[in-house]
Amino acid sequence: MQDVPRSDPAPALVDPDVHVESFRQAREARRLELVEDYVELIADLIGDGGEARQVDIAARLGVAQPTVAKMLKRLVEDGLVQQRPYRGVFLTAAGQTLAVQSRERHRIVEKFLCALGVSAETARRDAEGIEHHVSAETLEAFRLFCEGKP
């Protein structure tokens, strides 16, 4: 196997405690990612049609209805949604707050990417992943950048 020439030296290994915290933060973001996607979608469906039905959630996320049912059970246990027989899914106050926060993070990241010259469609798709993993400090820097502030 041929070595690929590197122009930059390999970065120094960071302190173990810093490494641990970085990986902990990434794991936590992955854990919350699905929860945030669900509550944001539920809020969007309610805003568009007055309710969020399990079948609509499954169709929008591209997953099977049993997958949605399992996640909705978790969201009910977490106090983020309420399910009403024959009526669909509704957000609790905590779920609504999380949906608003998630939507705002998405909006800031998408706006930042567009400001860098990324197409609107690509920025929308990329923001969907980035929004869950960006720190509060970085998100604030994105927001200030978009507002033209240092």
LUMTOR-30906 format. One record per residue: residue number from 1; residue in three letters; chain; x, y, z of N, C-alpha, C, O in turn. Coordinates in steps of 0.1 Angstrom, whole numbers. Last residue first. Layout:
(kollum NUM; ALA; A; (X; Y; Z); (X; Y; Z); (X; Y; Z); (X; Y; Z)),
...
END
This chain:
(kollum 150; PRO; A; (-195; 415; 150); (-182; 407; 152); (-184; 397; 163); (-174; 390; 166)),
(kollum 149; LYS; A; (-225; 412; 130); (-218; 417; 142); (-205; 409; 144); (-205; 397; 140)),
(kollum 148; GLY; A; (-242; 405; 110); (-231; 414; 106); (-224; 419; 118); (-217; 430; 117)),
(kollum 147; GLU; A; (-259; 385; 114); (-264; 398; 118); (-253; 409; 115); (-256; 421; 117)),
(kollum 146; CYS; A; (-244; 363; 109); (-255; 366; 100); (-261; 380; 102); (-266; 386; 93)),
(kollum 145; PHE; A; (-227; 364; 132); (-221; 365; 118); (-232; 370; 108); (-230; 379; 100)),
(kollum 144; LEU; A; (-245; 359; 152); (-239; 372; 152); (-233; 375; 138); (-234; 386; 132)),
(kollum 143; ARG; A; (-251; 332; 146); (-262; 342; 146); (-256; 356; 145); (-261; 364; 137)),
(kollum 142; PHE; A; (-226; 319; 148); (-233; 319; 136); (-243; 330; 135); (-244; 338; 125)),
(kollum 141; ALA; A; (-222; 324; 176); (-213; 330; 166); (-219; 330; 152); (-218; 340; 145)),
(kollum 140; GLU; A; (-243; 309; 186); (-243; 323; 188); (-234; 330; 179); (-237; 341; 174)),
(kollum 139; LEU; A; (-233; 284; 178); (-246; 288; 173); (-247; 303; 175); (-252; 310; 166)),
(kollum 138; THR; A; (-211; 282; 194); (-209; 282; 180); (-222; 288; 173); (-221; 296; 164)),
(kollum 137; GLU; A; (-223; 281; 220); (-213; 291; 217); (-212; 293; 201); (-211; 304; 196)),
(kollum 136; ALA; A; (-239; 259; 219); (-245; 272; 221); (-236; 283; 217); (-240; 293; 211)),
(kollum 135; SER; A; (-227; 236; 192); (-228; 241; 206); (-235; 255; 207); (-236; 261; 197)),
(kollum 134; VAL; A; (-243; 214; 170); (-236; 227; 172); (-238; 232; 187); (-249; 231; 192)),
(kollum 133; HIS; A; (-259; 193; 165); (-246; 190; 170); (-238; 203; 173); (-226; 202; 178)),
(kollum 132; HIS; A; (-283; 199; 154); (-283; 191; 166); (-269; 190; 173); (-269; 186; 184)),
(kollum 131; GLU; A; (-277; 213; 131); (-284; 220; 141); (-284; 212; 154); (-285; 218; 165)),
(kollum 130; ILE; A; (-266; 195; 112); (-257; 204; 120); (-264; 209; 132); (-258; 210; 143)),
(kollum 129; GLY; A; (-288; 183; 100); (-279; 175; 108); (-271; 184; 117); (-269; 180; 129)),
(kollum 128; GLU; A; (-302; 204; 88); (-309; 194; 95); (-300; 185; 104); (-305; 180; 114)),
(kollum 127; ALA; A; (-284; 218; 73); (-287; 224; 86); (-295; 213; 95); (-294; 213; 107)),
(kollum 126; ASP; A; (-284; 203; 50); (-272; 203; 59); (-276; 208; 73); (-271; 202; 83)),
(kollum 125; ARG; A; (-309; 211; 39); (-306; 197; 42); (-294; 196; 52); (-295; 188; 62)),
(kollum 124; ARG; A; (-306; 239; 36); (-317; 234; 44); (-314; 219; 48); (-317; 216; 59)),
(kollum 123; ALA; A; (-283; 240; 20); (-282; 246; 34); (-294; 240; 42); (-292; 237; 54)),
(kollum 122; THR; A; (-293; 230; -4); (-282; 223; 4); (-282; 228; 18); (-280; 220; 27)),
(kollum 121; GLU; A; (-312; 250; -10); (-316; 236; -8); (-306; 228; 0); (-309; 220; 9)),
(kollum 120; ALA; A; (-296; 273; -12); (-307; 273; -2); (-311; 258; 1); (-313; 254; 12)),
(kollum 119; SER; A; (-260; 268; -15); (-274; 269; -20); (-284; 267; -10); (-282; 260; 0)),
(kollum 118; VAL; A; (-236; 287; 3); (-242; 274; 1); (-256; 276; -5); (-263; 285; 0)),
(kollum 117; GLY; A; (-225; 311; 11); (-227; 308; -4); (-232; 294; -7); (-233; 291; -19)),
(kollum 116; LEU; A; (-226; 318; 36); (-213; 314; 32); (-213; 310; 17); (-203; 308; 11)),
(kollum 115; ALA; A; (-253; 323; 40); (-244; 335; 40); (-230; 331; 35); (-222; 340; 30)),
(kollum 114; CYS; A; (-262; 297; 41); (-265; 305; 29); (-256; 317; 28); (-252; 321; 17)),
(kollum 113; LEU; A; (-252; 291; 66); (-247; 283; 55); (-250; 291; 42); (-242; 292; 33)),
(kollum 112; PHE; A; (-268; 308; 82); (-253; 309; 82); (-247; 303; 70); (-239; 308; 63)),
(kollum 111; LYS; A; (-293; 299; 77); (-290; 312; 73); (-275; 314; 72); (-270; 321; 63)),
(kollum 110; GLU; A; (-291; 273; 90); (-294; 274; 75); (-290; 288; 70); (-284; 289; 59)),
(kollum 109; VAL; A; (-286; 281; 116); (-276; 273; 109); (-278; 274; 94); (-269; 276; 86)),
(kollum 108; ILE; A; (-310; 294; 122); (-297; 301; 123); (-286; 294; 115); (-279; 300; 108)),
(kollum 107; ARG; A; (-329; 274; 118); (-330; 286; 111); (-316; 294; 111); (-312; 299; 100)),
(kollum 106; HIS; A; (-322; 255; 138); (-321; 252; 123); (-321; 264; 115); (-313; 265; 105)),
(kollum 105; ARG; A; (-327; 270; 161); (-313; 265; 158); (-312; 262; 143); (-302; 266; 136)),
(kollum 104; GLU; A; (-355; 272; 158); (-346; 284; 158); (-332; 281; 155); (-325; 287; 147)),
(kollum 103; ARG; A; (-363; 246; 160); (-366; 253; 147); (-357; 265; 146); (-352; 269; 136)),
(kollum 102; SER; A; (-355; 241; 186); (-349; 233; 175); (-351; 240; 162); (-342; 241; 154)),
(kollum 101; GLN; A; (-372; 259; 200); (-357; 260; 202); (-351; 253; 190); (-341; 258; 184)),
(kollum 100; VAL; A; (-397; 248; 193); (-394; 262; 190); (-379; 264; 190); (-373; 270; 181)),
(kollum 99; ALA; A; (-396; 223; 204); (-398; 224; 190); (-394; 238; 185); (-387; 240; 175)),
(kollum 98; LEU; A; (-394; 229; 232); (-383; 222; 225); (-384; 223; 210); (-374; 225; 203)),
(kollum 97; THR; A; (-419; 240; 236); (-407; 248; 238); (-395; 242; 231); (-387; 249; 224)),
(kollum 96; GLN; A; (-435; 218; 230); (-436; 230; 222); (-424; 239; 223); (-418; 244; 213)),
(kollum 95; GLY; A; (-428; 201; 251); (-426; 197; 237); (-426; 209; 228); (-418; 210; 218)),
(kollum 94; ALA; A; (-437; 216; 273); (-423; 213; 272); (-420; 209; 257); (-409; 212; 252)),
(kollum 93; ALA; A; (-465; 216; 267); (-458; 229; 268); (-443; 226; 266); (-436; 234; 259)),
(kollum 92; THR; A; (-469; 189; 244); (-471; 195; 257); (-464; 208; 256); (-458; 212; 246)),
(kollum 91; LEU; A; (-483; 183; 212); (-472; 187; 220); (-477; 192; 234); (-487; 200; 234)),
(kollum 90; PHE; A; (-502; 155; 201); (-502; 169; 204); (-490; 172; 213); (-487; 163; 222)),
(kollum 89; VAL; A; (-515; 132; 178); (-505; 135; 187); (-504; 151; 189); (-505; 158; 179)),
(kollum 88; GLY; A; (-548; 118; 173); (-535; 122; 169); (-526; 125; 181); (-528; 121; 192)),
(kollum 87; ARG; A; (-574; 109; 177); (-572; 123; 175); (-558; 127; 171); (-556; 138; 166)),
(kollum 86; TYR; A; (-578; 83; 186); (-585; 87; 174); (-583; 102; 171); (-591; 107; 162)),
(kollum 85; PRO; A; (-567; 92; 218); (-572; 81; 209); (-581; 87; 198); (-589; 96; 200)),
(kollum 84; ARG; A; (-539; 113; 219); (-554; 112; 222); (-560; 102; 213); (-558; 102; 200)),
(kollum 83; GLN; A; (-509; 118; 235); (-516; 111; 224); (-531; 110; 229); (-534; 106; 240)),
(kollum 82; GLN; A; (-486; 144; 240); (-498; 137; 245); (-504; 130; 233); (-505; 136; 222)),
(kollum 81; VAL; A; (-451; 149; 245); (-463; 148; 237); (-474; 142; 245); (-472; 135; 255)),
(kollum 80; LEU; A; (-432; 152; 265); (-431; 161; 254); (-444; 161; 245); (-446; 170; 238)),
(kollum 79; GLY; A; (-427; 134; 286); (-435; 146; 289); (-435; 156; 278); (-438; 168; 280)),
(kollum 78; ASP; A; (-414; 111; 283); (-405; 122; 285); (-414; 135; 288); (-408; 146; 291)),
(kollum 77; GLU; A; (-436; 95; 276); (-429; 92; 289); (-420; 104; 293); (-418; 107; 305)),
(kollum 76; VAL; A; (-440; 105; 251); (-451; 106; 261); (-444; 105; 275); (-447; 112; 284)),
(kollum 75; LEU; A; (-417; 97; 238); (-420; 111; 239); (-431; 114; 250); (-430; 124; 257)),
(kollum 74; ARG; A; (-420; 69; 239); (-409; 76; 246); (-411; 90; 248); (-408; 96; 259)),
(kollum 73; LYS; A; (-442; 67; 222); (-443; 62; 236); (-432; 69; 244); (-434; 73; 256)),
(kollum 72; LEU; A; (-431; 76; 199); (-441; 84; 205); (-443; 80; 220); (-446; 88; 228)),
(kollum 71; MET; A; (-414; 55; 192); (-408; 68; 196); (-418; 77; 203); (-415; 84; 212)),
(kollum 70; LYS; A; (-432; 35; 187); (-422; 33; 197); (-417; 47; 202); (-415; 49; 214)),
(kollum 69; ALA; A; (-446; 46; 165); (-453; 43; 177); (-444; 42; 189); (-446; 46; 200)),
(kollum 68; VAL; A; (-425; 48; 146); (-431; 60; 151); (-438; 57; 164); (-437; 65; 174)),
(kollum 67; THR; A; (-422; 20; 142); (-411; 28; 146); (-416; 41; 153); (-411; 46; 163)),
(kollum 66; PRO; A; (-447; 13; 132); (-443; 8; 145); (-431; 16; 151); (-430; 17; 163)),
(kollum 65; GLN; A; (-447; 28; 106); (-455; 32; 117); (-452; 26; 131); (-452; 33; 141)),
(kollum 64; ALA; A; (-413; 32; 93); (-426; 24; 95); (-434; 30; 107); (-428; 36; 116)),
(kollum 63; VAL; A; (-402; 63; 78); (-400; 51; 86); (-414; 44; 88); (-424; 50; 84)),
(kollum 62; GLY; A; (-400; 88; 67); (-396; 77; 59); (-394; 65; 67); (-385; 57; 64)),
(kollum 61; LEU; A; (-410; 111; 78); (-397; 107; 83); (-392; 95; 75); (-380; 91; 76)),
(kollum 60; ARG; A; (-435; 113; 66); (-426; 124; 65); (-411; 120; 69); (-402; 125; 63)),
(kollum 59; ALA; A; (-447; 89; 73); (-445; 92; 59); (-435; 103; 57); (-426; 102; 48)),
(kollum 58; ALA; A; (-448; 91; 101); (-441; 80; 95); (-438; 83; 80); (-426; 81; 76)),
(kollum 57; ILE; A; (-465; 113; 104); (-452; 113; 109); (-443; 103; 102); (-432; 106; 98)),
(kollum 56; ASP; A; (-489; 102; 92); (-482; 114; 86); (-468; 115; 91); (-459; 118; 83)),
(kollum 55; VAL; A; (-495; 82; 111); (-493; 78; 97); (-485; 90; 89); (-477; 87; 81)),
(kollum 54; GLN; A; (-500; 97; 134); (-488; 87; 133); (-485; 84; 119); (-473; 83; 115)),
(kollum 53; ARG; A; (-508; 131; 129); (-512; 117; 130); (-499; 108; 128); (-490; 112; 121)),
(kollum 52; ALA; A; (-512; 161; 143); (-501; 153; 138); (-506; 138; 140); (-508; 134; 151)),
(kollum 51; GLU; A; (-534; 189; 134); (-530; 177; 142); (-518; 170; 135); (-515; 172; 123)),
(kollum 50; GLY; A; (-535; 212; 119); (-543; 211; 131); (-540; 199; 140); (-544; 199; 151)),
(kollum 49; GLY; A; (-519; 214; 96); (-533; 208; 95); (-540; 206; 108); (-551; 200; 108)),
(kollum 48; ASP; A; (-497; 231; 102); (-502; 230; 89); (-516; 225; 88); (-524; 230; 80)),
(kollum 47; GLY; A; (-492; 228; 130); (-493; 241; 124); (-500; 241; 110); (-507; 251; 106)),
(kollum 46; ILE; A; (-490; 200; 131); (-501; 207; 138); (-503; 221; 132); (-514; 225; 130)),
(kollum 45; LEU; A; (-466; 197; 116); (-479; 191; 111); (-491; 197; 118); (-501; 200; 111)),
(kollum 44; ASP; A; (-448; 212; 132); (-451; 216; 118); (-464; 210; 113); (-472; 217; 106)),
(kollum 43; ALA; A; (-448; 197; 155); (-453; 211; 156); (-456; 216; 142); (-466; 223; 140)),
(kollum 42; ILE; A; (-438; 173; 145); (-451; 173; 151); (-457; 187; 151); (-468; 190; 148)),
(kollum 41; LEU; A; (-412; 182; 138); (-421; 177; 128); (-436; 177; 133); (-445; 181; 126)),
(kollum 40; GLU; A; (-402; 187; 164); (-403; 198; 154); (-413; 194; 143); (-420; 202; 138)),
(kollum 39; VAL; A; (-404; 162; 176); (-412; 173; 181); (-413; 185; 171); (-423; 191; 170)),
(kollum 38; TYR; A; (-386; 147; 159); (-400; 144; 161); (-408; 155; 166); (-419; 158; 160)),
(kollum 37; ASP; A; (-361; 161; 162); (-367; 159; 149); (-382; 156; 150); (-390; 162; 143)),
(kollum 36; GLU; A; (-357; 158; 190); (-359; 171; 184); (-366; 170; 170); (-374; 178; 167)),
(kollum 35; VAL; A; (-353; 130; 191); (-364; 136; 199); (-367; 150; 193); (-379; 153; 191)),
(kollum 34; LEU; A; (-331; 127; 174); (-344; 121; 170); (-355; 127; 178); (-366; 130; 172)),
(kollum 33; GLU; A; (-311; 141; 190); (-314; 144; 176); (-328; 139; 172); (-336; 147; 166)),
(kollum 32; LEU; A; (-304; 132; 215); (-315; 142; 214); (-319; 145; 200); (-330; 150; 198)),
(kollum 31; ARG; A; (-283; 114; 208); (-295; 109; 216); (-306; 119; 214); (-318; 114; 213)),
(kollum 30; ARG; A; (-265; 131; 195); (-271; 120; 188); (-284; 115; 195); (-294; 112; 188)),
(kollum 29; ALA; A; (-258; 147; 218); (-264; 153; 206); (-271; 143; 198); (-282; 145; 193)),
(kollum 28; GLU; A; (-245; 128; 233); (-257; 134; 238); (-265; 141; 227); (-277; 140; 226)),
(kollum 27; ARG; A; (-223; 122; 217); (-233; 111; 220); (-246; 117; 225); (-257; 113; 221)),
(kollum 26; ALA; A; (-210; 147; 217); (-215; 141; 205); (-225; 131; 207); (-235; 130; 200)),
(kollum 25; GLN; A; (-203; 149; 245); (-212; 159; 238); (-218; 154; 225); (-230; 156; 223)),
(kollum 24; ARG; A; (-186; 128; 247); (-198; 128; 255); (-208; 138; 249); (-220; 135; 248)),
(kollum 23; PHE; A; (-165; 136; 230); (-173; 124; 227); (-186; 124; 235); (-196; 119; 229)),
(kollum 22; SER; A; (-156; 158; 245); (-160; 160; 231); (-169; 148; 227); (-179; 150; 221)),
(kollum 21; GLU; A; (-149; 147; 270); (-160; 156; 269); (-165; 158; 255); (-177; 159; 253)),
(kollum 20; VAL; A; (-127; 130; 261); (-139; 124; 268); (-151; 134; 266); (-162; 130; 263)),
(kollum 19; HIS; A; (-109; 150; 253); (-114; 140; 244); (-127; 134; 249); (-137; 133; 241)),
(kollum 18; VAL; A; (-104; 163; 277); (-110; 171; 266); (-117; 161; 256); (-128; 164; 251)),
(kollum 17; ASP; A; (-92; 142; 291); (-104; 148; 296); (-112; 156; 286); (-124; 156; 285)),
(kollum 16; PRO; A; (-68; 138; 274); (-79; 128; 276); (-92; 133; 281); (-103; 129; 276)),
(kollum 15; ASP; A; (-58; 164; 252); (-59; 159; 266); (-70; 149; 267); (-81; 151; 261)),
(kollum 14; VAL; A; (-53; 154; 218); (-57; 163; 228); (-57; 156; 242); (-57; 144; 242)),
(kollum 13; LEU; A; (-25; 149; 198); (-36; 143; 205); (-40; 152; 216); (-31; 157; 224)),
(kollum 12; ALA; A; (-17; 171; 171); (-14; 165; 184); (-26; 159; 190); (-37; 165; 189)),
(kollum 11; PRO; A; (-22; 162; 136); (-25; 170; 148); (-21; 163; 161); (-21; 151; 162)),
(kollum 10; ALA; A; (4; 156; 113); (-7; 150; 121); (-9; 159; 133); (0; 163; 140)),
(kollum 9; PRO; A; (13; 183; 91); (16; 172; 101); (4; 168; 108); (-6; 175; 109)),
(kollum 8; ASP; A; (1; 186; 58); (1; 191; 72); (5; 179; 81); (2; 168; 78)),
(kollum 7; SER; A; (4; 172; 35); (9; 185; 35); (10; 191; 49); (18; 199; 52)),
(kollum 6; ARG; A; (12; 139; 29); (4; 148; 37); (11; 162; 36); (24; 163; 37)),
(kollum 5; PRO; A; (9; 113; 4); (17; 124; 10); (8; 134; 17); (-3; 137; 12)),
(kollum 4; VAL; A; (1; 81; 13); (-4; 93; 6); (3; 105; 13); (4; 106; 25)),
(kollum 3; ASP; A; (19; 51; 6); (16; 62; 15); (11; 74; 7); (16; 77; -3)),
(kollum 2; GLN; A; (5; 22; -8); (14; 34; -10); (9; 45; 0); (-3; 47; 2)),
(kollum 1; MET; A; (8; -12; 0); (0; 0; 0); (9; 12; 0); (18; 13; 8)),
END
